[in-house]
Amino acid sequence: MSVPYRITIRVSEEDLERLMIIRDKGNYDTISDVIRESIKDFMEKYDENTNVKNINVKITKKMLQDLDNFINSGEAVSVDELIRVVLREYMAKKVDEKFKETMDKNKGD
């Protein structure tokens, strides 16, 4: 990929090793590609001009395995989609509970 600007950074040996592992495990040709992708993700996360926000969620390996099992069974096409579906259903349930609570309260008044 040709990019017109250059930024030089210093990283610890530990961070460099982690970047190399990410490069080797992912679909990245260079560490610069890993860093460019990280910068893109960071900017998307903090960009105020979008209706969609990215969030990072740390989950256990067991949870990830459970999510993968749902995906493999056809419940969803990706972990991201499955998490969005679960959150949407959870929020719908909470809104419904609040609505019922408000209606019950109003009946008593």
C-alpha positions in Angstrom: 0.0 0.0 0.0 1.4 3.4 -1.0 0.8 6.1 1.6 2.1 9.7 1.3 3.1 10.4 4.9 5.5 8.8 7.3 5.4 8.7 11.1 8.2 7.3 13.2 7.5 5.9 16.6 9.5 4.1 19.2 8.1 1.0 20.9 9.4 -1.3 23.6 10.9 -4.7 22.7 7.8 -6.4 24.2 5.4 -4.3 22.1 7.5 -5.0 19.0 7.3 -8.8 19.7 3.6 -8.6 20.1 3.2 -6.6 16.9 5.3 -9.3 15.1 3.0 -12.0 16.5 -0.1 -10.1 15.3 1.5 -9.7 11.9 2.4 -13.4 11.6 -1.1 -14.6 12.8 -3.1 -12.1 10.8 -3.3 -11.2 7.2 -0.6 -8.5 7.4 2.5 -8.2 5.3 4.3 -5.8 7.5 4.2 -4.3 11.0 3.3 -1.0 9.4 0.1 -2.7 8.1 -0.7 -3.8 11.6 -0.1 -0.3 13.0 -2.2 1.4 10.1 -5.1 -1.0 10.9 -4.8 -0.1 14.6 -4.8 3.6 13.9 -7.9 3.1 11.7 -9.7 1.2 14.4 -8.7 3.8 17.0 -10.0 6.7 14.8 -13.3 4.9 14.2 -13.7 4.3 17.9 -13.2 8.0 18.7 -14.7 9.6 15.6 -17.6 11.9 16.7 -19.0 12.2 13.1 -20.4 8.7 12.8 -23.6 7.0 14.1 -21.8 3.7 14.6 -19.3 3.3 17.4 -16.8 0.5 17.8 -16.2 -0.9 21.2 -13.6 -3.4 22.5 -14.8 -6.1 24.7 -12.6 -8.5 26.6 -14.1 -12.0 26.9 -12.8 -15.3 28.2 -11.6 -18.0 25.8 -14.6 -20.0 27.0 -17.0 -17.3 26.0 -15.3 -17.0 22.6 -15.6 -20.7 22.2 -19.3 -20.6 23.0 -19.8 -17.8 20.5 -17.9 -19.8 17.9 -20.2 -22.7 18.6 -23.3 -20.6 17.9 -21.7 -19.4 14.7 -20.8 -22.9 13.6 -24.4 -24.0 14.2 -25.7 -21.2 11.9 -27.0 -18.9 14.6 -24.9 -16.0 13.2 -22.3 -15.3 10.6 -19.7 -13.7 12.8 -18.9 -12.9 16.4 -19.6 -9.2 15.8 -23.1 -10.0 14.4 -23.9 -12.4 17.3 -22.8 -9.8 19.9 -25.0 -7.2 18.2 -28.0 -9.5 18.2 -27.5 -10.4 21.8 -27.2 -6.8 22.8 -30.2 -5.8 20.7 -32.4 -8.6 22.3 -31.1 -7.6 25.8 -31.9 -4.0 25.3 -35.4 -4.8 23.9 -36.1 -6.9 26.9 -35.0 -4.1 29.3 -37.1 -1.5 27.5 -40.1 -3.8 27.6 -39.5 -4.4 31.4 -39.3 -0.6 32.0 -42.4 0.0 29.9 -44.4 -2.7 31.9 -43.1 -1.2 35.2 -44.2 2.2 34.2 -47.6 1.0 33.1 -48.1 -0.9 36.4 -47.1 2.2 38.3 -49.5 4.3 36.4 -52.3 1.9 37.0 -51.8 2.3 40.7 -52.0 6.1 40.6 
